[in-house]
């Protein structure tokens, strides 16, 4: 489907016959992480729709919109292999026609720090395109990876606040064998940078290990996480923080614990590896990292 009108007609027909639609929005340059979302949607849906749209609204003036990797033919083959039924892709001029002037602007603490502070306007672009796509596709469920944790939290908040009739399904981060979180931007890394990049995963694992050994000082964990990243890359991360996974409020000095059960703890990292900016995160109160 290459026009909003054709996708909307299909949406209306699928609704008419009562089909459960699973939706996976992407910006293309697909990797096995994206494919895992499609496979999850395939297992839970009658019809699977995926979109490919490199959204200009979520890129800043000095960011990589023009050089963002694009491979529509390769992506189409990967989607088909993963069980996708419908590919929706269209142009920026169709999505944002002349005179477009209505945007979704997340506010509050969730959209005021971390990625929002480093990339002003980014979440306005994300929220606007996600709401448009949900309206155009009309899915029963929409599938998002946990790697972009703050984006996921903002999308869940938007859907709840605006009463959008869709279930947001968070899915696990898919990693390379050495632990590097899969990302389309990994293609920017040189061979040397690619070899160094898994240190982000190792730093998160080290934070989890300190929790398991009884460390309960959020300040100490934050300092050690930052130190591990600085040692690996020679520069401080944009941020390395421990937050509540729903609100993204930084934890206080002591990690909350009740009856030997830890409160939810999400460690979030944004680290520059050369000129490439990589995001990763991990729940420190859970096994499985």
KEKE-3310 file (N, C-alpha, C; in steps of 0.2 Angstrom, whole numbers, plus 5000, padded with zeros to 4 digits):
npx = (5004:5003:4998:4989:4975:4972:4977:4968:4956:4958:4960:4946:4939:4945:4941:4927:4925:4929:4943:4958:4971:4988:5001:5016:5026:5040:5056:5062:5077:5079:5081:5085:5079:5068:5061:5058:5047:5037:5035:5030:5018:5012:5010:4999:4989:4976:4979:4994:5002:5014:5024:5034:5043:5053:5054:5054:5051:5056:5069:5083:5090:5104:5105:5104:5095:5095:5105:5101:5099:5092:5083:5072:5068:5075:5070:5057:5057:5062:5051:5041:5046:5046:5032:5023:5009:5004:5013:5015:5019:5024:5026:5035:5028:5015:5012:5013:5006:5005:5002:5000:4999:4996:5002:5007:5012:5021:5021:5026:5036:5040:5043:5053:5067:5083:5082:5074:5079:5092:5089:5080:5063:5062:5053:5041:5040:5040:5028:5018:5019:5017:5004:4997:4999:4993:4980:4978:4981:4974:4975:4973:4982:4998:5016:5031:5048:5058:5070:5071:5067:5062:5054:5045:5038:5033:5024:5015:5010:5004:4994:4986:4982:4975:4965:4966:4961:4969:4980:4996:5010:5024:5040:5054:5071:5082:5097:5114:5126:5136:5130:5127:5114:5103:5101:5097:5106:5118:5125:5132:5144:5162:5173:5182:5175:5163:5168:5171:5158:5150:5153:5144:5133:5140:5143:5130:5126:5136:5131:5119:5124:5130:5119:5114:5123:5120:5121:5113:5113:5108:5115:5129:5128:5125:5136:5146:5141:5143:5156:5161:5157:5164:5177:5177:5175:5181:5175:5162:5146:5131:5120:5118:5109:5098:5081:5063:5054:5041:5038:5050:5057:5071:5079:5080:5092:5093:5089:5072:5065:5055:5051:5062:5060:5064:5060:5054:5067:5075:5089:5096:5105:5114:5126:5139:5148:5161:5155:5143:5127:5122:5109:5104:5096:5092:5082:5086:5080:5076:5079:5088:5095)
npy = (4994:5011:5023:5034:5033:5021:5012:5016:5011:4998:4996:4999:4989:4977:4979:4978:4965:4960:4957:4953:4965:4966:4977:4983:4997:5004:5012:5006:4999:4986:4973:4958:4961:4969:4959:4950:4957:4957:4943:4940:4948:4941:4928:4932:4938:4941:4947:4955:4970:4981:4996:5006:5020:5034:5045:5062:5072:5068:5069:5080:5096:5094:5080:5063:5061:5062:5052:5041:5023:5015:5003:4997:4986:4975:4976:4973:4959:4954:4957:4949:4936:4935:4934:4945:4953:4964:4978:4995:5010:5026:5043:5058:5069:5065:5061:5072:5084:5099:5113:5106:5107:5102:5095:5082:5084:5079:5081:5085:5076:5064:5067:5076:5075:5066:5058:5068:5079:5079:5078:5089:5091:5079:5069:5075:5073:5059:5055:5062:5055:5042:5042:5046:5035:5025:5029:5028:5015:5007:4997:4982:4978:4985:4984:4986:4988:4985:4992:5006:5013:5025:5031:5020:5021:5034:5032:5023:5031:5041:5034:5030:5042:5049:5040:5030:5017:5004:4991:4992:4983:4978:4972:4961:4967:4963:4955:4955:4941:4945:4953:4966:4978:4976:4987:4999:5009:5003:5000:5011:5010:5008:4994:4994:5001:4994:4982:4987:4992:4982:4984:4992:4984:4975:4984:4986:4974:4972:4982:4975:4964:4970:4974:4961:4957:4964:4978:4993:5007:5019:5030:5026:5015:5022:5030:5020:5014:5024:5026:5014:5015:5026:5022:5012:5019:5031:5043:5052:5045:5051:5050:5040:5032:5028:5024:5025:5014:5017:5031:5037:5044:5049:5037:5039:5041:5029:5012:5008:4995:4982:4970:4962:4962:4971:4987:4992:4994:5003:5004:5015:5020:5031:5031:5038:5031:5033:5043:5039:5037:5027:5018:5009:4998:4991:4981:4981:4975:4962:4946:4939:4947)
npz = (5000:4995:4997:5008:5007:5001:5011:5021:5016:5016:5030:5034:5028:5034:5047:5046:5043:5055:5058:5067:5069:5068:5071:5065:5066:5057:5053:5042:5035:5040:5053:5062:5074:5071:5063:5073:5080:5070:5069:5081:5080:5070:5076:5085:5078:5065:5053:5048:5048:5042:5043:5033:5035:5034:5045:5044:5054:5066:5066:5070:5064:5062:5061:5055:5044:5030:5026:5032:5033:5019:5011:5002:4994:5000:5013:5011:5007:5019:5028:5022:5023:5037:5039:5037:5031:5024:5018:5021:5014:5011:5005:5012:5008:5006:5019:5027:5021:5011:5021:5033:5050:5063:5078:5089:5105:5117:5135:5152:5164:5159:5145:5146:5148:5146:5131:5126:5131:5125:5111:5106:5101:5096:5101:5099:5085:5085:5092:5084:5072:5075:5081:5069:5061:5068:5067:5053:5050:5060:5070:5080:5089:5093:5090:5098:5101:5116:5116:5113:5125:5131:5121:5119:5132:5131:5120:5125:5135:5128:5120:5131:5137:5126:5123:5113:5103:5104:5108:5115:5113:5121:5117:5118:5118:5105:5103:5096:5095:5104:5112:5109:5106:5093:5080:5067:5065:5069:5057:5054:5061:5061:5059:5070:5079:5080:5086:5099:5103:5111:5124:5130:5133:5142:5152:5157:5161:5171:5180:5184:5190:5201:5208:5211:5220:5231:5231:5235:5233:5223:5218:5219:5210:5198:5197:5195:5183:5174:5175:5170:5156:5152:5153:5144:5132:5132:5132:5141:5143:5135:5143:5158:5168:5182:5182:5185:5176:5171:5173:5170:5180:5189:5200:5218:5231:5238:5232:5231:5241:5246:5257:5253:5239:5225:5219:5202:5191:5179:5170:5159:5144:5134:5122:5114:5100:5092:5079:5080:5089:5101:5109:5124:5136:5152:5163:5179:5190:5187:5180:5166:5158)
capx = (5000:5008:4994:4985:4968:4972:4978:4962:4951:4959:4958:4939:4937:4947:4936:4920:4925:4931:4950:4963:4976:4994:5005:5023:5029:5047:5059:5066:5084:5076:5086:5081:5074:5061:5058:5055:5041:5033:5034:5026:5012:5010:5007:4994:4984:4974:4982:5000:5003:5020:5025:5041:5042:5058:5050:5058:5049:5059:5076:5085:5093:5111:5105:5106:5089:5097:5109:5098:5099:5086:5083:5065:5067:5078:5065:5051:5059:5062:5045:5037:5049:5043:5025:5019:5004:5004:5018:5012:5025:5022:5031:5034:5023:5009:5010:5013:5004:5006:4997:5000:5001:4994:5007:5006:5018:5021:5023:5027:5043:5042:5046:5057:5074:5086:5082:5070:5084:5098:5086:5074:5058:5062:5047:5035:5040:5038:5021:5014:5019:5014:4997:4995:5000:4988:4974:4978:4981:4968:4977:4971:4988:5004:5022:5037:5054:5060:5077:5070:5063:5058:5050:5040:5034:5029:5019:5010:5006:4999:4988:4981:4979:4971:4960:4967:4959:4975:4985:5003:5014:5032:5044:5061:5077:5085:5104:5119:5129:5141:5126:5125:5107:5102:5099:5098:5112:5124:5128:5137:5150:5167:5175:5185:5169:5158:5171:5170:5151:5147:5155:5138:5130:5144:5142:5123:5127:5139:5126:5114:5128:5131:5112:5113:5128:5117:5121:5107:5114:5107:5121:5134:5127:5125:5143:5150:5139:5146:5164:5162:5156:5170:5183:5177:5174:5185:5171:5156:5139:5126:5117:5118:5104:5093:5075:5057:5052:5035:5038:5057:5059:5077:5078:5083:5098:5092:5084:5067:5064:5050:5051:5067:5058:5066:5055:5056:5073:5078:5096:5096:5111:5115:5133:5142:5154:5163:5150:5136:5124:5119:5104:5102:5094:5091:5079:5090:5077:5074:5084:5087:5099)
capy = (5000:5017:5029:5034:5031:5013:5009:5017:5007:4991:4996:4999:4982:4972:4981:4976:4958:4958:4954:4956:4967:4967:4982:4985:5003:5004:5016:5002:4996:4981:4968:4953:4964:4971:4953:4947:4960:4954:4936:4941:4950:4935:4923:4935:4942:4938:4951:4958:4976:4984:5002:5009:5027:5037:5051:5068:5076:5066:5071:5087:5099:5091:5073:5059:5060:5060:5046:5035:5018:5014:4997:4995:4979:4970:4976:4969:4952:4952:4957:4943:4930:4935:4933:4951:4952:4971:4984:5002:5015:5032:5049:5063:5074:5062:5060:5079:5088:5107:5116:5102:5111:5099:5090:5079:5087:5076:5086:5082:5074:5059:5070:5082:5073:5061:5059:5074:5085:5079:5079:5093:5090:5072:5065:5078:5069:5052:5055:5064:5050:5036:5043:5046:5028:5021:5031:5026:5007:5005:4990:4979:4978:4988:4980:4990:4985:4989:4995:5013:5013:5031:5031:5016:5024:5040:5030:5020:5036:5045:5030:5030:5049:5051:5035:5027:5010:5000:4988:4993:4977:4979:4966:4961:4969:4957:4957:4951:4936:4948:4957:4973:4978:4977:4994:5001:5013:4999:5000:5016:5008:5005:4988:4995:5004:4988:4978:4991:4993:4978:4987:4995:4978:4973:4989:4985:4967:4974:4985:4970:4960:4974:4973:4954:4956:4968:4985:4997:5014:5021:5035:5022:5011:5027:5032:5014:5013:5029:5025:5008:5017:5031:5018:5008:5023:5037:5049:5051:5044:5057:5049:5034:5034:5023:5027:5021:5012:5020:5038:5039:5048:5046:5035:5043:5039:5022:5009:5005:4988:4980:4962:4959:4963:4977:4991:4992:4998:5003:5007:5018:5023:5034:5032:5039:5027:5038:5048:5035:5037:5020:5018:5003:4999:4985:4981:4978:4971:4956:4941:4938:4952)
capz = (5000:4995:4998:5014:5005:5000:5017:5025:5013:5019:5037:5035:5026:5039:5053:5044:5044:5062:5058:5072:5065:5072:5067:5067:5063:5057:5048:5037:5037:5045:5056:5066:5080:5068:5061:5079:5081:5065:5070:5087:5078:5066:5081:5088:5074:5058:5048:5050:5044:5044:5039:5032:5034:5038:5047:5045:5060:5072:5065:5071:5058:5061:5062:5049:5040:5023:5026:5036:5028:5015:5007:5002:4991:5005:5018:5009:5007:5026:5030:5019:5027:5044:5040:5036:5025:5021:5019:5020:5014:5008:5005:5017:5006:5007:5026:5029:5015:5012:5026:5039:5056:5069:5080:5095:5109:5124:5140:5158:5166:5154:5139:5147:5150:5143:5124:5125:5132:5120:5104:5106:5096:5094:5103:5095:5079:5086:5094:5079:5066:5078:5081:5062:5058:5072:5064:5046:5050:5064:5072:5087:5093:5089:5093:5099:5105:5122:5116:5113:5131:5133:5116:5121:5137:5128:5115:5129:5139:5123:5119:5136:5138:5121:5122:5106:5104:5102:5114:5114:5115:5122:5115:5121:5114:5101:5103:5093:5100:5109:5117:5106:5104:5086:5078:5061:5066:5069:5051:5054:5065:5058:5061:5076:5083:5081:5091:5105:5105:5116:5131:5133:5136:5148:5158:5160:5165:5178:5185:5186:5195:5208:5212:5214:5226:5237:5231:5235:5232:5216:5217:5218:5204:5193:5196:5192:5176:5170:5175:5165:5150:5151:5153:5137:5126:5132:5133:5145:5139:5135:5150:5161:5173:5184:5182:5185:5169:5168:5173:5169:5185:5191:5207:5223:5233:5239:5228:5235:5242:5251:5259:5249:5232:5222:5215:5196:5190:5172:5168:5152:5142:5127:5122:5107:5098:5086:5078:5081:5095:5102:5115:5127:5143:5155:5169:5184:5195:5184:5177:5159:5154)
cpx = (5004:5004:4990:4978:4967:4972:4971:4956:4952:4958:4950:4936:4939:4943:4929:4920:4928:4938:4954:4969:4982:4998:5012:5026:5036:5049:5063:5072:5083:5082:5082:5077:5068:5057:5054:5048:5036:5031:5029:5019:5009:5006:5001:4988:4982:4977:4988:5001:5010:5021:5032:5041:5048:5055:5054:5057:5053:5067:5078:5089:5100:5111:5105:5100:5091:5101:5107:5097:5092:5087:5076:5064:5069:5073:5059:5052:5059:5056:5041:5040:5047:5036:5021:5015:5004:5009:5015:5018:5022:5027:5030:5028:5016:5007:5010:5012:5005:5000:4997:5003:4998:4999:5005:5013:5018:5024:5024:5034:5045:5045:5050:5065:5076:5085:5079:5075:5090:5095:5080:5069:5057:5055:5040:5034:5038:5031:5017:5014:5016:5006:4994:4994:4994:4981:4973:4977:4975:4969:4973:4976:4994:5011:5028:5042:5055:5067:5076:5065:5059:5053:5044:5035:5030:5023:5013:5006:5001:4993:4983:4978:4974:4966:4960:4966:4964:4978:4992:5007:5021:5035:5051:5066:5080:5093:5108:5122:5133:5137:5124:5118:5107:5099:5101:5105:5118:5128:5133:5144:5156:5169:5178:5179:5164:5161:5171:5163:5148:5148:5149:5134:5133:5143:5135:5123:5131:5135:5121:5118:5129:5124:5112:5118:5126:5118:5114:5107:5113:5113:5127:5134:5127:5132:5147:5148:5143:5153:5165:5162:5162:5176:5183:5178:5179:5182:5165:5150:5135:5122:5118:5115:5100:5086:5069:5055:5046:5035:5045:5059:5066:5076:5082:5090:5098:5087:5079:5066:5059:5050:5056:5065:5059:5060:5058:5062:5075:5084:5095:5103:5111:5122:5135:5148:5156:5158:5143:5134:5120:5115:5104:5099:5093:5087:5084:5087:5074:5080:5083:5091:5105)
cpy = (5006:5023:5028:5031:5024:5010:5010:5013:5000:4991:4995:4992:4977:4973:4978:4969:4955:4955:4957:4958:4969:4972:4983:4991:5003:5010:5013:5000:4990:4976:4963:4955:4966:4964:4950:4950:4958:4947:4936:4943:4944:4930:4925:4938:4938:4941:4955:4964:4979:4990:5003:5016:5031:5044:5057:5072:5074:5066:5078:5089:5096:5083:5069:5057:5058:5054:5040:5030:5016:5008:4994:4988:4974:4970:4972:4962:4950:4952:4951:4937:4929:4934:4939:4950:4959:4975:4990:5006:5020:5038:5054:5068:5072:5062:5067:5084:5096:5109:5112:5107:5108:5094:5088:5081:5084:5081:5082:5079:5068:5061:5076:5081:5068:5062:5065:5080:5085:5080:5083:5092:5083:5068:5069:5074:5062:5051:5057:5058:5043:5036:5043:5039:5024:5023:5028:5018:5004:4998:4988:4980:4981:4986:4985:4987:4989:4993:5003:5014:5019:5032:5027:5019:5030:5037:5027:5026:5040:5041:5030:5037:5051:5045:5032:5020:5005:4997:4989:4987:4978:4972:4966:4964:4963:4959:4952:4946:4939:4953:4964:4973:4980:4984:4995:5005:5009:4999:5005:5015:5006:4998:4989:4997:4998:4983:4981:4991:4989:4980:4990:4990:4976:4978:4988:4979:4968:4977:4980:4966:4963:4973:4966:4953:4961:4975:4989:5004:5016:5026:5031:5018:5016:5029:5026:5013:5018:5028:5019:5010:5022:5027:5014:5012:5029:5043:5047:5049:5051:5057:5042:5034:5028:5026:5022:5020:5015:5027:5041:5044:5045:5043:5039:5040:5031:5018:5006:4998:4986:4972:4959:4959:4970:4980:4990:4997:4998:5007:5009:5021:5025:5035:5033:5035:5030:5043:5045:5035:5031:5021:5010:5004:4992:4985:4977:4974:4964:4952:4942:4943:4948)
cpz = (5000:4995:5004:5012:5004:5006:5021:5022:5016:5026:5038:5033:5032:5046:5052:5045:5050:5062:5064:5068:5070:5067:5070:5063:5063:5052:5043:5040:5042:5047:5059:5071:5077:5066:5067:5081:5076:5067:5076:5085:5074:5071:5084:5084:5068:5053:5051:5045:5046:5040:5039:5031:5038:5039:5048:5051:5066:5072:5066:5065:5057:5061:5055:5045:5033:5022:5029:5031:5025:5011:5006:4999:4997:5011:5017:5009:5015:5029:5028:5023:5034:5045:5039:5030:5021:5023:5017:5020:5009:5008:5011:5015:5007:5015:5029:5023:5016:5016:5032:5045:5063:5072:5087:5099:5116:5129:5146:5158:5161:5148:5140:5148:5146:5135:5122:5125:5127:5113:5105:5100:5094:5095:5100:5088:5079:5087:5088:5074:5069:5078:5074:5060:5062:5069:5057:5046:5054:5067:5079:5092:5089:5093:5093:5103:5111:5122:5116:5119:5132:5127:5117:5127:5135:5124:5120:5133:5134:5121:5124:5137:5132:5119:5115:5107:5101:5109:5111:5117:5115:5120:5117:5116:5111:5101:5098:5098:5105:5113:5114:5104:5097:5085:5071:5060:5067:5063:5050:5057:5060:5061:5069:5081:5085:5086:5098:5108:5111:5123:5134:5136:5142:5154:5161:5164:5172:5183:5188:5192:5202:5212:5215:5220:5232:5237:5231:5235:5225:5214:5215:5211:5198:5191:5193:5185:5172:5169:5170:5158:5148:5150:5146:5131:5126:5133:5138:5141:5140:5141:5152:5167:5175:5185:5183:5178:5166:5168:5170:5174:5188:5198:5212:5225:5235:5235:5232:5235:5247:5252:5254:5241:5230:5218:5207:5195:5183:5172:5161:5151:5135:5127:5115:5106:5092:5085:5079:5088:5096:5109:5117:5133:5145:5161:5174:5190:5193:5181:5170:5155:5151)
residu = (UNK:UNK:UNK:UNK:UNK:UNK:UNK:UNK:UNK:UNK:UNK:UNK:UNK:UNK:UNK:UNK:UNK:UNK:UNK:UNK:UNK:UNK:UNK:UNK:UNK:UNK:UNK:UNK:UNK:UNK:UNK:UNK:UNK:UNK:UNK:UNK:UNK:UNK:UNK:UNK:UNK:UNK:UNK:UNK:UNK:UNK:UNK:UNK:UNK:UNK:UNK:UNK:UNK:UNK:UNK:UNK:UNK:UNK:UNK:UNK:UNK:UNK:UNK:UNK:UNK:UNK:UNK:UNK:UNK:UNK:UNK:UNK:UNK:UNK:UNK:UNK:UNK:UNK:UNK:UNK:UNK:UNK:UNK:UNK:UNK:UNK:UNK:UNK:UNK:UNK:UNK:UNK:UNK:UNK:UNK:UNK:UNK:UNK:UNK:UNK:UNK:UNK:UNK:UNK:UNK:UNK:UNK:UNK:UNK:UNK:UNK:UNK:UNK:UNK:UNK:UNK:UNK:UNK:UNK:UNK:UNK:UNK:UNK:UNK:UNK:UNK:UNK:UNK:UNK:UNK:UNK:UNK:UNK:UNK:UNK:UNK:UNK:UNK:UNK:UNK:UNK:UNK:UNK:UNK:UNK:UNK:UNK:UNK:UNK:UNK:UNK:UNK:UNK:UNK:UNK:UNK:UNK:UNK:UNK:UNK:UNK:UNK:UNK:UNK:UNK:UNK:UNK:UNK:UNK:UNK:UNK:UNK:UNK:UNK:UNK:UNK:UNK:UNK:UNK:UNK:UNK:UNK:UNK:UNK:UNK:UNK:UNK:UNK:UNK:UNK:UNK:UNK:UNK:UNK:UNK:UNK:UNK:UNK:UNK:UNK:UNK:UNK:UNK:UNK:UNK:UNK:UNK:UNK:UNK:UNK:UNK:UNK:UNK:UNK:UNK:UNK:UNK:UNK:UNK:UNK:UNK:UNK:UNK:UNK:UNK:UNK:UNK:UNK:UNK:UNK:UNK:UNK:UNK:UNK:UNK:UNK:UNK:UNK:UNK:UNK:UNK:UNK:UNK:UNK:UNK:UNK:UNK:UNK:UNK:UNK:UNK:UNK:UNK:UNK:UNK:UNK:UNK:UNK:UNK:UNK:UNK:UNK:UNK:UNK:UNK:UNK:UNK:UNK:UNK:UNK:UNK:UNK:UNK:UNK:UNK:UNK:UNK:UNK:UNK:UNK:UNK:UNK:UNK:UNK:UNK:UNK:UNK:UNK:UNK)
# end
